[in-house]
Amino acid sequence: MTDRDLREHALSKVPAITLGFWIIKILATTLGETGGDTVTMTWLGETTPNPVPNGYLIGTAIFGVLLIGFVIAQIKARNFNPWLYWATIVASTTCGTTLADFADRSLGIGYPGGSLLLLACVLVSLFAWHRTLGTVNVNTIVTPGAEAFYWLTITFSQTLGTALGDWAADAASDGGWGLGYSGGALVFGAGLAVLAILYFTTRTSRVALFWAAFILTRPLGATVGDWFDKPVAKGGLAMSRPLASAVLAAVIIVLILILPQRAGEHPGQAAEPA
């Protein structure tokens, strides 16, 4: 296989960054929150009087295995497959939910400690990716190694976003900012709006804006997901977590079917130095 063939092979698996991409991404992050909580809080009972020991760790192991399997399949795939790609995204955001909860709560370092730890993981992953390949532009993923960095960074960013969402929404008595779930969603939604304005009105690095938006969509999804399933007394709607997860999954499936799904542009045409 020539270098050109390798580039086209790898890029055929990277989706174009469109409005449809961001809509599905936000829904996927919301599903990750409700899905992760379904396992750790509902089925393993982590927040009930008689929880399964190490419920967050068990949930992380379950979704971690699924994520690794999907990433391997994604890297080995010959062409862009939207179903496989979005299944991997959902696996990463669900694993990120349980991993963030484990870091924040089971490790006892709280939201500030968990957020700083996960931010460091994102920065180290981006630094190693850039140091190894010279760019962190998602349009320049041309080898399995680059794709591995892509999924590693995405998983860390999903985990960081979960920690930020919980930190913003939870009450001050629980170590949070006390914004509530709707307040947290408004703050992170406003942050995404600012990034959109910067994208359309300035020459700010598209690479930096992409990663900033990718991280911010996760706490937005986390706060909306918690708003669906948390008790009314805590500002939520008290919806069934499994039901909310099933509805979100169904909406994502419909959107994948009706929204255009295509591979990203060739790096020679779209690449931008990081």
C-alpha positions, 0 to 999 in steps of 0.5 A: 500500500502506497503512502497515498493509499494509506492516507485515503484509507485512514481518512475514509474513517474520519467523519466530516465536522458538520452541524450534524456531527455536533448534534449527534455528538451532544446527544451521544454525550448525554447518552453516555451520562445516563448510560453510565449512571444506569450501570453504576447507580441503578444496577450496581447501586453505587449511590444506594444504601447497599451498593455493590463494592467498587461500583464505579470501578466495575462500571469503568472496567465494563465500559473500558473493555467495550471501548477497547474492542470498538477502538480496535475495530475502528482502527482495523476498519477499511472504510468510514462506518458511521455506525461503528464510529458513533458506537465508539464515541458512545463507548468513550463517553460512557466510559468517561462517565464512570471513570470521572465518577471513580476519580472524583468520588472513589479516589476521594480527590473531589471535583477540583482534583479530578478535573485537574487530573483529567485536564492533565491527561488531556494535555499530556495526550495532546502533547504526546500526539503533537510531539510524535506526529507534528499535529493534532488536527483530526483531518490529518489522521493518516495512520493507525498510530494517529487514530490511537492518539485520537481515541485516547485524547477523545476518551480523556476529554470525555472524562474531563467533561463529565467531571466539569459538568458534575462540578458545575451542577452539584450543590456547594455542600457537595463540593460543586459550584451550585449552578444546578443542572439547567444552570450548568447546561446554560453555562456550557451551552453559552461557552459553545456559542462563544466558540461558534462566534469565534469560528465564524468571525475570527481566524482563531485556530480551527484545531484549538476551537475543535478540541475546545468544543469537543470538551465543552459538549461533554459537560453540556451532555452531562448536565442535561443527562443528570437533569433527566434522571436526578431526583426532583428534590435535586433539580432533576426530572427523576426519569428512569435512567434506562428509559432515558438511555433507550430514548436517546439511543433511538434518537441517535439512530434516527439522526444517523439514518437521516443526516448526511454521514460522510468522511472528512476531507483529504488532509492535503486539502484541509490540513491546518498546522496545530 
